[in-house]
Every structure is written in structure tokens, then in C-alpha cells.
Amino acid sequence: MKENFTVLGIESTCDETSAAVLRGGKELLSNVVYSQIDEHKKYHGVVPELASRAHAAKIAAVIETALGDYKIDCVAFASGPGLPGGLMVGRVAAETLAAFKGVPLIGVNHLEGHLFACEFEENRVCRPLEFPLVALVVSGGNTELLYVKDYGVYKELGRTRDDAAGEAFDKVAKLLGLPYPGGPQVSKQALAGNKNAVPFPRPLLPGTWDFSFSGIKTAVSYYLRDHQNVSVPDVCASFETAVVETLVTKTIKAALKYKVKQIAVGGGVAGNTLLRQMMEEKGREAGLTVRFVERKLSSDNAAMIALAAYKKLQRAQSAGKEPEWNININPNMKVRTWR
């Protein structure tokens, strides 16, 4: 690829409509995000039909704003995993733009986007990750633990068996009557709470790298049922600590098991302050460096989609192969693994 090869990325997997322009795999020229929080907050969660309608209504304006007068060489979109309606809106918009501009179209995995987003620095310039590494992708819809040998070369170590970590935060917030989105509200309340007030379980699932957070959510529900005049901050602090300790413990153990020197943490929950503090502390004690996605790019955005597309094209070129364009959407898409 030429040095200034420019990708326009489109993200529409859930409740953010986003478009971004990335030049040369390093320079983020624009990143426009329209959040649907106002459409979903009264339902305390994302309503798929409303999300699809909002994507359809906003995506043209979002793309126009992000694109501006930039010349692009490729259009990329998140082809999964995600909500079927949102994925289809993103694909149609991407196909239309690619045809109009006369440039190729490529679909990329949303989860890879969260991983690659860890390369973005505050000045919008990318700093490469150091391979091999262990990656934790943790968000409202996914909790994945990966061994990453190189760009596009992964081994799935574990994933959530039920609720994702971010989903558990939102459900507990709803149980406590906190506003949507629940994760930030739980963390805000936790600042004033006692993390040792309630002994919620740590589902470490010995013998596997998988996660399970539905049990913690149920434990919170039972605690609220069986106790009167509960301290919301104490419940939030105890719950948050249980989830974060589980995420950190398993990630550090995996990094030591696979003898890597770096951990990458991406996804919406990667913005959680306690997670960042504890992962850095435990990582430092274990002689590991930790790369977190910047908070402003931790939630769904198109910058990460554009970068994932660039890496995919770059890897194919270096191997002398035709890229896998993969424009079919797949709501249940997984990260392709090697054995």
C-alpha cells in the first residue's frame, strides 16, 4: 500500500453511529460518533429496532461530516458481531459509498477493532503493539481473552459463557434504579462505597479461561431482595471490585502462562478506572506492561474499524495474498483463531 493509503471506516454494530478517516495506518484525520443514549435510556438498554432506525437516520450525515474533502482509497465497515439491523445499515452505507467513490470495500471484525484501538495515542497517532501479547476485549456485548501472536493471528483462550462484563454492569445498575448507561453510574456510586461491604463471588472458573458474570448479577439481586435500607455505594463498590478482580486475575494468569511481556485491554469497560488501576498494578508486579485503549476511543467508534481494515490489508500485502474482503454480515461473528 502507498504510504498515505487512506481508509474510511464505518461502525454501526450497536448504539453508536460512527465514521472515521485514517491515513497511512497512523494518522487519524477524523472520527465522528453519534450516540443513541437518549433513544434508549428510558428502556434501560438498547432496543434493536430503535437502534436500526437511528443508524438509518444518522449515518449519511455522520459519514459526510467525517469524510469532508478527504480522498479515500478504501471503505471499511464492521461486519460483525452486532445487531443485525445495525450491521445491515452499515453495510449498505459502505457499499453505496465505495461504489460512488470507485474504491474497494472491506468488512472487518468489530472485536479486532477494539484490540487495535489500543494503538491510538492521545495525539491521534498510532504506536504499534508488541507481539506476542494477551488481549482482553471487554465491553457491553463481549468479554474475550485472546493470545495474539501477530496482527490477524489469534488463539481464543476464553470468553464469557453468559453475560458480558459490561452487560452485568448495566443490569446491576437497573436493579439499583440507576440511570442508563449503567456502567459509568455504578462506578460513580462505587467511589463513595466500601468494596468489602458485601462478599460477592469471584467466578474464576478454575481449569478454564472462560468468564461468567450472571452469577454476580444474581447475587446482587438476592442481596437487594434480602436486605432493607441497603447502601447503594457499598453494593456498587463490592460488585465492581468482584468483576474487576475476576477480569484482572484471569488476564494476568494467562499472560504469565503464555510468557508474554504485554497485555492489551480494549472495549467499553476498558474505560473503567478501577480496572485500569488494578490491571496496571498487578501487571507491574508481574513484570508486564499494559496497553489500554484511550478512554475516548474505548466505546464503539469507526477509528478502530478503519485501523483494523488497514492492518488486514497490510498483512495480506506483506504475505503476497489477496485480502479477505468479507462483506457478508454476521451478528455472531467470532475472532478467527489459529491452532
JORA-V88378 format. One record per helix or strand of 3 or more residues. SS is the DSSP state (@ for helix, = for strand). FROM is the first residue (numbers start at 1). LEN is the number of residues. Records with the same first field share a line. If there is no record, write none. Layout:
SS = FROM-LEN ; FROM-LEN
//
This chain:
= = 6-6 ; 16-8 ; 27-9 ; 74-7 ; 104-6 ; 133-6 ; 143-8 ; 153-8 ; 262-5 ; 289-4
@ = 37-7 ; 48-20 ; 84-18 ; 110-10 ; 165-11 ; 182-9 ; 214-13 ; 232-26 ; 268-4 ; 273-13 ; 295-3 ; 302-17
//
